[in-house]
Amino acid sequence: MATADEHERTSSDECREHAIEVLLQSIVEAGGSLSDNCEIRNGGIFAKDEIDDGHVILKVPFSQCISKESVQNSSLSRILEEYPALLDFEDELLAMALLHGKLFPSTSPWAKSVAVLPSQHELDLPIYWSPEQVEYLKGTTVYHLTHQMKRQIQSDWTSLIEPLATEFPTLLGGATHDLYKWALSMIYSRAVGFTRKQHEKEEKMHILFPLIDMANHAPAAAGILPEDDRFFEEARETFSYRNGDEGEYMTLTSTLNRTAGQEVYSNYGTYSNSKFLFSYGFVIPGQQTPRTLDVWPSLGVQTISGYETKIGLIQSHVLTREQTYDFKGSLRSPNFISPSLLAQVRVLQATPEELRNGIMHAFCGKMVSERNEAATLACIRGLLKGRIQPEIVNSVHTELAELEANEGEAIPSNHRLYMALILRSEEISLMEEIVVYIDQLNEQLRIEGPTYQCPDYTKLKE
């Protein structure tokens, strides 16, 4: 006998399947299409017959997408007339569109698109984890970004969305903090950035295009393996924008040969598991993703000798003025330390004499001095060694091995702990690799002395 939860899940799946049919019909009527060889089901997009690499799976007219333009041409334009500065905040506009579609399903132009989106109870993004589960991620970049994101969502809700919902009840009335968090989650996990070309003008945009976002991610869809040196530069995209005689369309194209019954995947991007977990709520085991980590020195320690001069230098140069947490990584495998990280640390490690003579070498991939370069490598090494203490490393590896042994090939019952441990294990492995690399650089510096070539010299020349 089925449980109440199973009945509810079956009913929800049936409603979603019907919503998909309704949305697809609407897209087809607007000039879009779904390949005859494919079908869209609740879990993704599947081949009904053989399809080849390069086959266009789905074509969605731009007019059916949720974009800043569609918001401007909707009833929500009343809000923009009162607050035109909102046009500079694209994600907030998309969030308002999703809220409108959720709150006013009978009248919203986005209601059909919203109806197929997952509910907040189906999301595994860390901002939906309990406080105890978020602690699984402690020590990772995702841990800090999750707390930061929660604070930002609360701030934006209180200062922007809640007042707008009160002022415009016929447009956003009924909005709640949880609904707003859901809307932002949909944007972060489903919206795509691209460059729109129209009338010889180019415009960078962030949009949600319906149904195409139902394709699940697979690294193989990128057409290149993550350990390949070209992975970051040449991985093939499965989404594309087209503007021609047939009008403006977003398309999903297969980059793999598929047979009947097989799932058709897309390539969300050449991301690390940190990015996949934070933005999409999943990780890919087995080191099928690039390993990256954003590590930066603290710039708030005002007791550093020459603090104001050093911070002024760092903030004035394009290479160092920002410490980004974009998952591209100031550290990457194999053996990559970003020029930005090296330059920042060189400046922080500079003596008064080095600040007066030769400090600009820090931004060019050149030694400020042998002493400074050795101190720079020692500082970065210290940052990493502090995060890979033996007891932490052993605990992570032991817990992960136990979970995998107990569950076999099945997804562990505590899958959030499992995902966190995979992430922590990969970050530990990367930091250990970079420590070995730094030791090699130190030895090279000791042997070569003044003729030593910094690891970022060739990167900056490129």
Salt bridges, closest charged atoms under 4 A:
GLU39 OE2 - ARG41 NH1 2.71
ASP53 OD1 - ARG236 NH2 2.93
GLU69 OE1 - ARG196 NH1 2.67
ASP91 OD1 - HIS206 ND1 2.72
GLU122 OE2 - ARG16 NH2 2.73
ASP124 OD2 - HIS415 NE2 2.67
ASP124 OD1 - ARG416 NE 2.64
ASP178 OD1 - HIS177 ND1 3.60
ASP213 OD2 - ARG190 NE 3.44
ASP228 OD2 - ARG230 NH2 3.17
GLU234 OE1 - ARG230 NH1 3.28
GLU246 OE1 - LYS59 NZ 3.03
GLU248 OE1 - ARG196 NH2 2.69
GLU353 OE1 - ARG356 NH2 2.99
GLU354 OE1 - ARG371 NH2 2.74
GLU373 OE1 - ARG346 NE 2.84
GLU433 OE1 - ARG291 NH2 2.75
ASP439 OD1 - ARG381 NE 2.75
GLU443 OE2 - ARG446 NH2 2.62
ASP456 OD2 - ARG346 NH1 2.89
